[in-house]
Amino acid sequence: MIMAVKLRMMRMGRRHRPFFRINAVDSRTPRDGTILERLGHYDPLVKDKTKQIVLDIEKVKSWLDKGAIPSDTVSELLLRLGIKHKYAIDKTTRRTKARTAARTKGQPFTKAERIAGGQLKTGDKPAS
């Protein structure tokens, strides 16, 4: 049986004091469910940017080599640490392709472009 593994965060900490563990988990488990392996943690309230993210890089690379897919947030954290992976590259290529397609049609791509074009007021929510 093939198990789909994801690298994602588990929220810890008290109210208004978030702290996240970064884990390798089966994709079918809930956010705070059973984990396969603990890879590190992320504390967004630490002032020193170098101490915000603590990861066992060897474990992370081994899970990525085995085919684990990082969540969007974990992917951004990995890129911040300088760990390049194919999922982030794929996402940037898809995003640039969508941006160029929108620009050729003359449509705004970002919320800021919609506000500048007058299609959206600053207090409005974007249409889904």
C-alpha positions in Angstrom: 0.0 0.0 0.0 1.4 3.4 -1.0 1.2 6.1 1.7 1.0 9.7 0.6 3.3 11.7 3.0 3.1 15.4 3.5 5.4 17.7 5.4 3.1 20.0 7.4 2.8 22.0 10.6 1.0 21.1 13.8 -0.1 24.1 15.9 1.0 24.1 19.5 1.3 26.9 22.1 -1.4 28.8 23.9 -3.8 31.4 22.6 -2.1 34.4 21.0 1.2 32.6 21.3 1.5 30.3 18.3 4.2 27.7 18.0 4.3 25.1 15.2 6.0 21.7 14.9 7.0 20.6 11.5 6.2 16.9 10.9 6.1 14.3 8.3 2.5 12.9 8.4 0.2 10.7 6.4 -1.9 13.0 4.2 -5.1 11.5 5.4 -4.6 12.3 9.1 -6.0 15.6 10.6 -3.8 18.5 11.4 -3.1 17.5 15.0 -3.2 13.7 14.2 -0.6 11.0 14.3 2.8 11.9 12.9 5.4 9.7 11.2 8.5 11.7 12.2 9.2 15.1 13.9 11.4 17.3 11.7 11.7 20.5 13.7 9.7 23.5 14.8 8.8 27.1 13.8 8.3 29.9 16.3 7.1 33.0 14.5 7.3 35.3 17.6 11.1 34.9 18.1 12.8 38.1 17.3 16.0 36.5 15.9 15.1 35.4 12.4 17.8 32.7 12.4 16.2 31.0 15.5 12.7 31.1 14.2 13.0 27.9 12.2 14.8 24.9 13.6 14.9 21.9 11.3 16.8 18.7 10.9 17.7 19.3 7.3 19.0 15.8 6.6 15.6 14.3 7.6 13.7 16.9 5.5 15.8 16.2 2.5 15.4 12.4 2.9 11.6 12.8 3.1 11.6 15.1 0.0 13.7 12.5 -1.8 11.2 9.8 -0.9 8.4 11.9 -2.4 6.9 13.7 0.5 5.0 16.9 -0.5 5.4 20.0 1.6 2.4 22.2 2.4 2.6 25.7 1.0 3.7 27.2 4.3 6.3 24.5 4.9 7.5 25.0 1.3 8.0 28.8 2.0 9.9 28.0 5.2 12.2 25.5 3.3 12.9 28.1 0.7 13.7 30.7 3.4 16.3 28.2 4.7 17.7 27.7 1.2 16.3 24.2 0.6 15.1 24.1 -3.0 12.7 21.4 -4.0 10.7 20.6 -7.1 7.3 21.5 -5.7 8.3 25.1 -5.1 9.7 25.3 -8.6 6.5 23.8 -10.1 4.4 26.3 -8.2 6.4 29.3 -9.4 6.2 28.2 -13.0 2.5 27.6 -12.7 2.1 31.1 -11.1 4.1 32.9 -13.8 2.2 31.0 -16.5 -1.1 32.1 -15.0 0.2 35.7 -14.6 1.3 35.9 -18.3 -2.1 34.5 -19.4 -4.0 37.1 -17.3 -1.8 39.9 -18.6 -2.3 38.9 -22.3 -6.1 38.9 -21.7 -5.7 42.3 -20.0 -7.1 41.0 -16.7 -5.7 42.0 -13.3 -3.8 39.1 -11.6 -3.4 40.3 -8.0 -5.7 42.0 -5.6 -3.5 45.2 -5.8 -4.0 45.3 -9.6 -7.8 44.9 -9.1 -7.8 47.8 -6.6 -5.7 49.9 -9.0 -8.0 49.2 -11.9 -11.0 50.2 -9.9 -12.7 46.8 -10.0 -12.3 46.3 -6.2 -12.6 48.7 -3.4 -10.1 48.4 -0.5 -12.7 47.1 1.9 -14.2 44.6 -0.5 -13.4 40.9 -0.5 -12.3 39.4 -3.8 -14.7 37.3 -5.8 -13.9 33.6 -5.7 
